[in-house]
Amino acid sequence: MKKLFVLLITLGISLGNVSTVQAETWKFASEEDKGDVQAIYAKKFADVIKQESDGDIKVRIYYYGQLGTENDIVELAANGTIQFVSVGTGHLGSYVPEVQALSLPYLLGTDEQVIREVLTSSKTIYGDLSEKFENVNLKLLSMLSEGEMVWGANKPIRSPEDFASQKIRTFTSTIPVETYKVFGATPTPLSWGEVYGSLQLGTIDGMVNPMYFIYNAKWHEVQTHLMFPGQQPYVATVSTNNDWFKSISPEKQLMIKKAVAEAEQAAFDYQIRINQESMDLILEERPSMTVVMLNEEERSRFETLAKELHETYYDVVENAYEDSEKDAAREGARNILQGLLKEVEEANKS
């Protein structure tokens, strides 16, 4: 009860009389900190809402840790305590198991234009998958890439054999964990705030994240090698409380859609620039850093192993449902994954 009281105070929710302030405030919680891609998205979103509402609506942004863990902020959005939440797909598995299709390695590739086309216009994402969000009272508004996921370690990793005995920090959902098991490593789920100290102390050996995040978190200070495996982007999601969204006026809904579009553009432009700048800064600050680009033959070994995870994905989704729903859940997961594979293939041809 005490924790709930403190949280309500933090969020500015009155326990007594209703405030007389006329301006409306919407709350947007991100798993990331200022200067990260999701923060750029949230800031642009807030600016557009303020402009479109003539200042009558303010979006208050909560950054990493201010309202708890990644799971905490998703729960706050689902129960309506806050209106908006942004987290990576790897943190949503316990709420929307089907979303873990986007966490499968070698699904989206690393061509930023192809990735963006799929993440912004996919009928599979904004149809079949979006319905799964609504089942937990979330409305999916947007997905975006934060850049290619890069492996960090203190030795070169070019093969599954190189991953042997390596403890790699992963996200908390099943697919990221199973990915590094299949790749030969020992996955170690940790919140990002724990990673620097764990790398420094040797509790873990490596990590995986986009380049800009590695630089911002200073993880390059405690790693000697960075590997580009051509594996996948970090995919972020932006959602709102579904009941709340349906309750607001059509004018406000249109305002949100406009803000989503402009925020996605701002975040896309930013991540392209900041990932390259971060790579340059890392090499400037640590000239001894070894950068490894896996060649096609090396990538193909990991890509072959990654296909084993498709059945794992179906199992994960099926096991999240009651016995009477398992068959339908597995079929739904299969349709989502196959739909995404087809859309990626078509986007690569266009």
N, C-alpha and C positions, 0 to 999 in steps of 0.2 A: 504493500500500500504506500509506503514511504517513497519507493522508487517511482511509482506511478505519479505521486504528487509532485516530485521533483521534475519529472518529465513534462508534466502539464505546465508547470511554471516555466520551464525552458522554452516550451513551444508558445508561450504567451497566451495560454488558454485560461480564461477567467473562471474561478470557482465560485464567484459571487455574482454581482450584478453584471449585466451585459454592458460592454464598453459603449460609450457614446460617440466614439470616433467613427466617422462615416466611411472612410476609405476601407476598401476590402483588401484583405491580405491572403494570398495563396502561399502555401509552403511547399518548397521543392528541396528534397534531400538527395544528395549525391554521395556515392561511395568514394569519390575522389576529392582532392584538395585543390586550392586555388592554383591556377597555372596548368592544371591538367585538362585534358580534352573535354571531359564531362562538365567541368567548371565553365569552360568557354561556351559550351552549349547552354548551360543554365543561365549564364549572364546574358547572352543574346536573347534567350527566351524571355527573361524578365524585362529586358529593355523593350522588346516588341509589345509585350502585354501592357506595359506602362504607357507606351506611345498610343497604342490602339484604344486604350480605355481613357485617354486624356488624363492620366494620372489617378484615376479612380480605383485602379487595382494595382496593388504592389505584390511582387513575388519575392518572398524572403527565401534566400538560399542557405541551406545547411550543408556544410562540407564534411569531409571525412571525420568520423568519430564524434561529431557534435550530438548526434541522436542515437549513437550506438553502432553496432556492427552492420554489415551489409544485410544480413537476415533481418535485423531489427527494423531497418528503414523500409524494407519491402513489406513487412508486417504492418508498420504504421500507415503505409499507403493503402494496403488492402482493407484495413479496418476504418479508414477515413480520418485518422488523426492528422495526416498530412494529405495534400492533394496530388503531389507529383514525386516520382522517385526515379533515379537513374542508377543502374547497376549492370555489370557484365552478365552475359548469359551463364557463366560458370557459377554465379551465386544465386541463380533462380531455380535450380533443379528441384529443390524440395517443395516449391510452390507450383511450378509449371514444368513437370518432368519432360514434356515434349520439346521444350526450348533447348534442351541439351543437344539437339541435332546441330545447332549452330556452333557447338563446342567441338564437334568432330574434326580431327585434323585432316587436312588435304581435301576438305569439302569445298570451301569458297576459293581457295588458292590465294595468291598475293597480288593479283592485278587490281589496283585500287579502283579503276573505273568499272570493272566487272563486279567487284564486291559492292560498290556503291549502287550500281543498277539493281542488283538483287536485293540489297538491304532496304532500298527505298521503294521498290515497285513490285516486289514478289507477291503474286496472288496466293502462294502457299503461306507466306508469313502473315499477310494481312487478311487472310481468309481462315484456313484451317487452324493455324497456330494461334491467331488472335482470339479465336473462340475459346481456346484453352486458358488464356489469360482471364477471360471474363468469368470462367468457372470459379476463379478465386477472387472475384470482385476487383480485377485490374483491367484497364483498357490499354492495350499496347498502342503507343503513339508513334514511336520511331525506333529504328535501329541504326547504328552507325559504327564504322570501323575506326579504331584508334591507332591502326598501323600494324605492321607485321610483328608477330610474336618472335622474340629473339631469345635463344638460350644463353644463360650465363653459367660459367663453370671456372674451375681453376686448372683445366686441361682441355685440349681440343676434343670435341665430340663429333665424330663423323659417322659412327655406326652404332647399332644397338649394343655391341660389345663394349664400346667406350662408356656407355651408360651404366654398366655393371657396378654395383656398390655405391653409386652416386645418389645421394638424397636430394631430390629436387622439390623445391617449394611449388605447390600447385594450389588451385582454387578448391573450394570445399565440395563441389558437386561431383557426382560419380564419374562422369565421362572424363573430366580432366585427370582425376586420380587413375582411372583405368588406362588412360592413354599412356602415362609414363610407366605403368607396369608392363604394358605391351611393348613399349620401347626399350625396356630392360633396366629402367631406373627404379629407385625406391621413392615413390611420391610421398610428400609430406605437406599436407594442407596447413596453411598458416594465413592469418590475416596479414595484410601487407605491412602493418606497423611493427610486426615482429621480425620481419625478414632481415633487415640490416644487421641487427644484433646476432641473429642466428647464423648469418653468413660469416660475420666477424669472429664468432666463437667456434665456428666449424660444426655447429649443430646440424646445419644443412650444407650441402656442397654447391648447390646452384639454384637457379630460378628461371622463370620464363615470363617475359612481359614485352610490350612495345618499347622501342628505344627511348622515347621521350620520358617514359615512366621510370625506366632504369636510371636515367640521368637525374631526374627530379628527386628520386628517392635515394640518390647517391650510392646505389648498389654497385656501380662500376668501381667504386673505391675498394670494394672487397671481393672483386672478381678479376681474373687475369685474362679470360677468354670470352668472346662473344661470338655465337654461332647463328648464322642465318640459314634455317633449314627449309625455307619455302613452305612452311607448315600451315599457317593460318593467321588471320588478323585477330586482334582482340575486339570482340563485338560487344558493344554496349546497348542496353535497352532503355527506353524512356517510357514510363507508364503513368497513368493517372488512376484515381479511384473510380471504378466504373459507375457505381450508384451516383456518386457526386456529379460526374460528367453528364449523365443522363438527366440530372435534376436542374442543371443550369440552362440558361436561355440559349436559343440557337445563335444569337449574336456572340455570346461568350464562347460557344463551341467553335465558331468560325475564327474568332480571335486566337484561340489556342492552336487551331490548324495552321494559321498564318505564322504564328510564333514558332511552331514545330519546323516548318519548312525553312524559315530563315535561320533558325538555330542549327539545323542540320548542315546547311551550307557553310555557316561560320565554323562549325566544328570540323567539317571536312577540309576546308582550306587551312585551318590551323594545324591539324594533325600532319598534313603533308609537309608543311614548313617546319614544324617543331621537331619532327622525327629526324629530318636531315640535319637541322641545326644541332640537335642533341648528339648525333653521331660525331659531328665535327668537333663539338666541345669535349666529348669524351676522349677523342684521339689527341686533342690539344692538351688536355689536362693529364692524360696518361699515355704518353707516346709508346710505352711498352705494351699497351693493350694489343692482344692478338685477335684479329677479326677473321673468322672462318666462314667462307661461303660454300655450303655443301654443293657438290656438282650433281648433275642429273642422275648418275648411277647411285650416288650416296643417298639422295632424296628418295629414289625409287624403292629402296629397302624399307624406309620408314613409311612410305606411302602404301606399300603392300601390307605391312603390319597394321596400318590404320584401318584397312578394310575389315579386319576382324572386329573392330569396334561397332560396326553397324548392327550386328546381332546383339552386342552388349547394350546398345541404345534401345533396341526393341525390348530387351529383357527389363531394363531399368524402367521404362514407361509402363510395361505390363505389371510389374511388381508394385507400382505405386497405386494400383487400383484394387477394388474389392474383387472377389472371385467372379462374381456375375458380370463384371465389366472388363475383365482381363482380355478376352479375345478381341473385343471392339477397340480397346486401348492399343493393343499391339498392331492391329490393322491401321488405326489412325496414325500411329507413329511411322509405320511403313509408308503410308501415303505422304506424310510430311517430308520424310527423308527423300523419297523418290522424286517428289515434286521439286525439292530444292536442287537435287542433282541435275534434273532436266533443265531447270531455269539457269543454273550456272553454265551448263553446256551451251544453251542458246545464247546467253550473254557473251560467252567467249567467241562465238561465231559472228556476232554482230559488229 
